[in-house]
Every structure is written in C-alpha cells, then in structure tokens.
Amino acid sequence: MKEISLGTPQPLSYASENYETCETLLVIIQASGVLSTLKPGIWSRSLCISDGLFVGSMLPYLKRAQEEGYGIIIANPKYSNESSEDKSQQTVNPEKNMAYLWEKVLSKSKAKNIVIIAHSLAGDWIKNFLENTDEALERITAIAFIDSRHVISPEEKKNARLMEFFQTKARNWVKSSTPLGTEVVDLYTPYIGCPCVSSGQLQHAYAPSASMENVFKFIRERCQQINKE
C-alpha cells in the first residue's frame, strides 16, 4: 500500500498499486473519532492485542480484495491539511474528509465499480456525504455498512434519490445472535434506511471479522449486477 498525500502533510489515504487501473475500487473507512488515536487499517486496537491482527485489523479484507482483483483505498479519517488555505481542511473532520477524498481521488477514478465498506461511525459520515453529492449516488455501486448506527431523518426521507440508493445499493451488518446474513428487524432498523442483516455477532468489535465473507458476497453480487447492465 502506498500513501496518497497530494503534497499535504498527512496522507489523504493509502492505496494499492492498482487503484488507478482496476475495474472495481474498494474504499474502506473505519470508525475513528476526532480524539481517537486509531490508525488507518485497524478495526479495534484491543482486538489486535487479544485476538490478533486477523481479527482486529483489515488484513483479511485486504487479502480478500486482492484475491478478487480489486483496487483498494483505505481512507484516513484523521486526515488534516494544515497547509491548506481553506481553514475547514486544517482540522480533523471525518465527514468533510470523505467529500475531500471524493473530490480529489474517487471522482476521478476510471473504475467501473466503486464500492465502500464503512464501519461503525463511518456510516454516519458516508450518509451525510451522500445526501449532498448526487454524483456519488450515481457512481457508487455498493456500500456495506458494518454495524453502523446512522439514522435517516424525516427530512432525509424526502430525498427520493438518497432513499432509492440506500434501498438498492446498501446493506448494514448489525449485531445479532441470528445466523450470519439473515434479515434483522427491530425497533431501530427502520431508521437506518437500508436492509439490515445479521453480522453473526453480538459484540460490536467482532462484527467486521465475523461478517467478512457475507460482505464480499454482497459486493460481488452488486458488481455482477452492474456489469450485466
């Protein structure tokens, strides 16, 4: 993986060598709050220590993506551009970083399919970004949310394009004791706006590793559907 910095002090993201030439580009965004020290590529620092890197990090996802021939971008939610004249880029703002990554990198991609995996809080950043970016609604093939607890507001439900996108292109793997991939309906899921299925885990931290096979199955099916059109 190489850094994409665009000449800025911190990497905007990290990418595989084929990210500019691939047919399918996978963008992975992990949850990382403003005060968090979690580095790109890590789902959970505590799981890396207790269960190893193949549970607590993105390594299995990267390996599978390479096997599928995907290009890969790992977004850096902690990115800040201190040298920018735009003050909004001088502080850590994960939501604006998604828009910046789209503007500088993803919107210019030649990939036929752009797919996103958004973990936890990253789901909210993606939802807010999509609400204001029609181009992304058109170009993104699929979004796999992993135990995201974003909420579609009553006002957002009036956005027909956004709601159609969530219903047809997105899926959320949530905490559940039911078998992996089975539909989950509870008091909260109607507010998420997209189909929710079980991650096969009741613990939030284990959701990425537990749901991986089902996540990639969903991505493959979405890409195959687009390629037939």
Summary of the structure (lengths in Angstrom):
residues: 229
radius of gyration: 16.6
end to end distance: 31.8
largest distance: 50.3
contacts: 737
relative contact order: 0.14
helix: 41%
strand: 18%
